[in-house]
Amino acid sequence: SRNVLTVDPARDVFAVADIFLKNNYRRLPVVENDKLIGIVTRGDILRAGKRLWDAKYQSNPPDPGYLTDNIKSRLHQDGLPFARKKTLLQRGRAATLRRKLNR
């Protein structure tokens, strides 16, 4: 395939996460010096994000409203129909969001 989107191994985790979200990709090739050295998946980014979260909040967890506010913000940005957003927020189900991202 031509014009394949790749990432550098030194690329910031959040920048790679942004690529996944904007392009709905499931995996990306990791290239260094024009050589394929690996692949990064959505799962890799989720695990890295969790490690960063744990390191930051392990001893001082954030206010529970922090996550709710961030989920509401993401739902507003991702284009889900309003009725679907309301259902997701009432149930507090992040798993449903995962299904939306994986389609």
Residue frames as a rotation matrix with the C-alpha (Angstrom) as fourth column:
SER 1
0.582 0.813 0.000 0.00
0.813 -0.582 0.000 0.00
0.000 0.000 -1.000 0.00
ARG 2
-0.285 -0.677 0.679 1.26
0.634 -0.664 -0.396 3.49
0.718 0.318 0.619 -0.76
ASN 3
-0.331 0.072 0.941 1.45
-0.394 -0.917 -0.069 6.37
0.858 -0.393 0.331 1.70
VAL 4
0.244 0.351 -0.904 1.27
0.600 0.677 0.425 4.11
0.762 -0.647 -0.045 4.73
LEU 5
0.523 -0.014 0.852 0.96
-0.559 -0.760 0.331 6.01
0.643 -0.649 -0.406 8.00
THR 6
0.197 -0.550 -0.811 3.76
0.593 0.726 -0.349 4.93
0.781 -0.412 0.470 10.34
VAL 7
0.952 0.027 0.304 5.02
-0.218 -0.639 0.738 6.00
0.214 -0.769 -0.602 13.74
ASP 8
-0.013 -0.999 0.029 8.52
-0.375 -0.022 -0.927 6.50
0.927 -0.023 -0.374 15.07
PRO 9
0.066 0.040 -0.997 9.45
0.681 0.729 0.074 4.50
0.730 -0.684 0.021 18.22
ALA 10
-0.819 -0.427 -0.384 10.18
0.571 -0.537 -0.620 7.78
0.058 -0.727 0.684 20.04
ARG 11
-0.481 0.705 0.522 6.71
-0.043 -0.613 0.789 9.19
0.876 0.357 0.325 19.28
ASP 12
-0.817 0.233 0.527 4.73
-0.576 -0.309 -0.757 10.37
-0.013 -0.922 0.387 22.29
VAL 13
-0.850 0.519 0.094 2.04
0.485 0.839 -0.248 7.91
-0.208 -0.165 -0.964 23.49
PHE 14
-0.107 0.864 -0.492 -0.60
0.253 -0.455 -0.854 10.63
-0.962 -0.216 -0.170 23.41
ALA 15
-0.297 -0.065 -0.953 0.28
-0.804 -0.522 0.286 11.58
-0.516 0.850 0.103 19.83
VAL 16
-0.964 -0.048 -0.260 -0.10
-0.184 0.831 0.525 7.94
0.191 0.554 -0.810 18.76
ALA 17
-0.572 0.817 -0.076 -3.41
0.600 0.353 -0.717 7.69
-0.559 -0.456 -0.693 20.63
ASP 18
-0.085 0.515 -0.853 -4.58
-0.330 -0.822 -0.464 10.76
-0.940 0.242 0.240 18.74
ILE 19
-0.686 -0.208 -0.697 -3.70
-0.727 0.152 0.670 9.09
-0.034 0.966 -0.255 15.41
PHE 20
-0.930 0.367 -0.022 -5.73
0.367 0.930 -0.022 6.03
0.013 -0.029 -1.000 16.41
LEU 21
-0.298 0.873 -0.387 -8.73
0.477 -0.215 -0.852 8.14
-0.827 -0.438 -0.352 17.38
LYS 22
-0.122 0.228 -0.966 -8.68
-0.560 -0.819 -0.122 10.41
-0.819 0.526 0.228 14.34
ASN 23
-0.459 -0.193 -0.867 -8.18
-0.883 0.206 0.421 7.64
0.098 0.959 -0.265 11.79
ASN 24
0.555 0.730 0.399 -9.99
-0.792 0.610 -0.014 4.70
-0.253 -0.308 0.917 13.42
TYR 25
0.021 -0.643 -0.766 -6.93
-0.597 0.607 -0.525 2.48
0.802 0.468 -0.371 12.96
ARG 26
0.960 0.279 -0.001 -6.40
-0.184 0.633 0.752 -0.64
0.210 -0.722 0.660 15.06
ARG 27
0.504 -0.864 0.022 -2.65
0.564 0.348 0.749 -0.94
-0.654 -0.365 0.663 14.59
LEU 28
0.920 -0.299 -0.255 0.21
-0.393 -0.729 -0.561 1.05
-0.019 0.616 -0.787 13.09
PRO 29
0.608 -0.785 -0.121 3.65
0.662 0.585 -0.469 0.00
0.438 0.205 0.875 11.84
VAL 30
0.821 -0.482 -0.306 6.61
-0.071 -0.619 0.782 1.32
-0.567 -0.620 -0.542 13.81
VAL 31
0.724 -0.551 0.414 9.44
0.593 0.191 -0.782 2.38
0.352 0.812 0.466 11.52
GLU 32
0.692 -0.618 -0.373 12.95
-0.097 -0.592 0.800 3.56
-0.715 -0.518 -0.469 12.34
ASN 33
-0.321 -0.853 -0.412 15.53
-0.524 -0.203 0.827 4.52
-0.789 0.482 -0.381 9.69
ASP 34
-0.065 0.446 -0.893 13.15
-0.994 0.050 0.097 3.27
0.088 0.894 0.440 6.96
LYS 35
-0.754 -0.165 -0.636 13.00
-0.166 0.984 -0.058 -0.20
0.636 0.062 -0.769 8.54
LEU 36
0.399 0.916 0.053 9.96
-0.452 0.146 0.880 -1.84
0.798 -0.375 0.472 10.06
ILE 37
-0.712 -0.700 0.057 10.83
-0.364 0.299 -0.882 -2.61
0.601 -0.649 -0.467 13.67
GLY 38
-0.893 0.433 -0.121 7.41
0.362 0.532 -0.766 -3.46
-0.267 -0.728 -0.631 15.07
ILE 39
-0.358 0.871 0.337 3.75
0.301 -0.234 0.924 -2.69
0.884 0.432 -0.178 15.33
VAL 40
-0.987 0.158 0.033 1.77
-0.090 -0.367 -0.926 -0.72
-0.134 -0.917 0.376 17.89
THR 41
-0.473 0.879 -0.065 -1.86
0.614 0.382 0.691 -1.56
0.632 0.287 -0.720 18.64
ARG 42
0.136 0.637 0.759 -4.71
-0.336 -0.691 0.640 0.21
0.932 -0.342 0.120 20.39
GLY 43
0.859 0.189 -0.477 -4.20
0.305 0.559 0.771 -2.20
0.412 -0.808 0.422 23.28
ASP 44
-0.099 -0.974 -0.203 -0.57
0.925 -0.015 -0.379 -1.14
0.366 -0.225 0.903 23.58
ILE 45
-0.548 -0.062 0.834 -1.66
0.037 -0.998 -0.051 2.49
0.836 0.003 0.549 23.85
LEU 46
0.547 0.809 0.218 -4.34
-0.272 -0.074 0.959 1.66
0.792 -0.584 0.179 26.43
ARG 47
0.651 -0.369 -0.663 -1.82
0.711 0.604 0.361 -0.23
0.267 -0.706 0.655 28.57
ALA 48
-0.466 -0.861 0.201 0.71
0.749 -0.505 -0.429 2.60
0.471 -0.049 0.881 28.31
GLY 49
-0.226 0.483 0.846 -1.98
-0.236 -0.869 0.434 5.13
0.945 -0.102 0.310 29.22
LYS 50
0.808 0.531 -0.255 -2.98
0.063 0.353 0.933 3.05
0.586 -0.770 0.252 32.24
ARG 51
0.188 -0.826 -0.532 0.64
0.954 0.283 -0.102 2.86
0.235 -0.488 0.841 33.40
LEU 52
-0.654 -0.404 0.640 0.95
0.330 -0.913 -0.239 6.64
0.681 0.055 0.730 33.08
TRP 53
0.233 0.846 0.479 -2.35
-0.328 -0.396 0.858 7.11
0.916 -0.357 0.185 34.92
ASP 54
0.774 0.055 -0.631 -1.30
0.472 0.613 0.633 4.74
0.422 -0.788 0.448 37.72
ALA 55
-0.236 -0.954 -0.183 2.06
0.907 -0.149 -0.394 6.45
0.348 -0.259 0.901 38.10
LYS 56
-0.618 0.018 0.786 0.42
0.005 -1.000 0.027 9.86
0.786 0.021 0.617 38.36
TYR 57
0.007 0.810 0.586 -2.54
-0.735 -0.394 0.552 8.99
0.678 -0.435 0.593 40.60
GLN 58
-0.111 -0.064 -0.992 -1.48
0.281 0.955 -0.093 5.91
0.953 -0.290 -0.088 42.57
SER 59
-0.670 -0.220 -0.709 -1.02
0.727 0.000 -0.687 7.77
0.151 -0.975 0.160 45.85
ASN 60
-0.681 0.442 -0.584 -3.45
-0.042 -0.820 -0.571 10.62
-0.731 -0.364 0.577 45.15
PRO 61
-0.526 0.506 0.683 -6.47
0.834 0.463 0.300 9.50
-0.165 0.728 -0.666 43.08
PRO 62
-0.934 0.201 0.294 -8.46
-0.061 -0.904 0.424 12.17
0.351 0.378 0.857 41.23
ASP 63
-0.521 0.845 0.120 -11.95
-0.573 -0.243 -0.783 13.26
-0.632 -0.477 0.610 42.17
PRO 64
-0.457 0.381 0.804 -14.48
0.494 0.860 -0.126 10.70
-0.740 0.339 -0.581 40.80
GLY 65
0.600 0.740 -0.303 -16.17
0.192 -0.502 -0.844 13.48
-0.776 0.448 -0.443 38.82
TYR 66
-0.156 -0.775 -0.613 -12.97
-0.593 -0.423 0.686 13.90
-0.790 0.470 -0.393 36.80
LEU 67
-0.877 -0.178 0.446 -13.58
0.167 0.759 0.630 10.76
-0.450 0.627 -0.636 34.75
THR 68
0.030 0.974 0.225 -17.27
0.798 0.112 -0.592 11.49
-0.602 0.197 -0.774 34.26
ASP 69
0.508 0.120 -0.853 -16.48
-0.179 -0.954 -0.241 14.98
-0.843 0.275 -0.463 32.97
ASN 70
-0.502 -0.780 -0.373 -13.84
-0.589 -0.007 0.808 13.61
-0.633 0.626 -0.456 30.58
ILE 71
-0.705 0.336 0.624 -16.17
0.544 0.821 0.172 10.91
-0.455 0.461 -0.762 29.29
LYS 72
0.403 0.890 -0.215 -18.91
0.552 -0.423 -0.719 13.49
-0.730 0.171 -0.661 28.72
SER 73
0.197 -0.419 -0.886 -16.44
-0.540 -0.801 0.258 15.67
-0.818 0.428 -0.384 26.85
ARG 74
-0.826 -0.549 0.130 -15.31
-0.236 0.546 0.804 12.76
-0.512 0.633 -0.581 24.64
LEU 75
-0.320 0.794 0.517 -18.91
0.770 0.536 -0.346 11.76
-0.552 0.288 -0.783 23.89
HIS 76
0.537 0.508 -0.674 -19.64
0.104 -0.832 -0.545 15.31
-0.837 0.222 -0.499 22.84
GLN 77
-0.070 -0.698 -0.713 -16.65
-0.729 -0.452 0.514 15.33
-0.681 0.556 -0.477 20.48
ASP 78
-0.772 -0.442 0.457 -17.06
-0.113 0.803 0.586 11.87
-0.626 0.400 -0.670 18.92
GLY 79
-0.697 0.498 -0.516 -20.35
-0.696 -0.295 0.655 12.48
0.174 0.815 0.552 17.14
LEU 80
-0.876 0.466 -0.127 -22.50
0.482 0.858 -0.176 9.89
0.027 -0.215 -0.976 18.90
PRO 81
-0.231 0.872 0.431 -26.22
0.195 -0.393 0.899 10.63
0.953 0.291 -0.080 18.55
PHE 82
-0.419 0.055 0.907 -27.63
-0.723 -0.624 -0.296 12.45
0.550 -0.779 0.301 21.58
ALA 83
0.656 0.736 0.166 -29.93
-0.696 0.505 0.510 9.56
0.292 -0.450 0.844 22.66
ARG 84
0.603 -0.515 -0.609 -26.98
0.345 0.857 -0.383 7.17
0.719 0.021 0.695 22.58
LYS 85
-0.440 -0.789 0.429 -24.85
-0.054 -0.454 -0.889 9.56
0.896 -0.415 0.158 24.62
LYS 86
-0.024 0.523 0.852 -27.52
-0.917 -0.352 0.190 9.85
0.399 -0.776 0.488 27.28
THR 87
0.889 0.357 -0.287 -27.85
-0.263 0.910 0.320 6.06
0.375 -0.209 0.903 27.54
LEU 88
0.208 -0.902 -0.378 -24.09
0.439 0.431 -0.788 5.64
0.874 -0.002 0.486 27.86
LEU 89
-0.537 -0.440 0.720 -23.81
-0.342 -0.666 -0.663 8.30
0.771 -0.602 0.208 30.54
GLN 90
0.337 0.741 0.581 -26.72
-0.884 0.036 0.466 6.91
0.325 -0.671 0.667 32.56
ARG 91
0.950 0.026 -0.312 -25.27
0.024 0.987 0.156 3.43
0.312 -0.156 0.937 32.53
GLY 92
0.554 -0.814 0.172 -21.69
-0.727 -0.373 0.577 4.62
-0.405 -0.445 -0.799 33.01
ARG 93
0.720 -0.197 0.665 -20.49
0.289 0.957 -0.029 2.01
-0.630 0.213 0.746 30.56
ALA 94
0.092 -0.782 -0.617 -17.05
-0.720 -0.480 0.502 2.57
-0.688 0.398 -0.606 29.09
ALA 95
-0.490 -0.265 0.831 -17.26
0.209 0.889 0.407 -0.87
-0.846 0.373 -0.380 27.38
THR 96
0.527 0.742 0.415 -19.88
0.646 -0.031 -0.763 0.50
-0.553 0.670 -0.495 25.00
LEU 97
0.711 -0.369 -0.599 -17.49
-0.508 -0.858 -0.074 3.28
-0.486 0.357 -0.797 24.07
ARG 98
-0.350 -0.884 0.311 -14.85
-0.408 0.442 0.798 0.66
-0.843 0.152 -0.516 23.34
ARG 99
-0.076 0.402 0.913 -17.21
0.693 0.679 -0.241 -1.06
-0.717 0.614 -0.330 20.89
LYS 100
0.886 0.414 -0.207 -17.83
0.182 -0.723 -0.666 2.29
-0.426 0.553 -0.717 19.19
LEU 101
0.345 -0.844 -0.410 -14.08
-0.743 -0.513 0.430 2.85
-0.574 0.156 -0.804 18.80
ASN 102
-0.466 -0.601 0.649 -13.48
-0.184 0.784 0.593 -0.67
-0.865 0.157 -0.476 17.44
ARG 103
0.510 0.720 0.470 -15.92
0.307 0.358 -0.882 -0.52
-0.803 0.594 -0.038 14.54
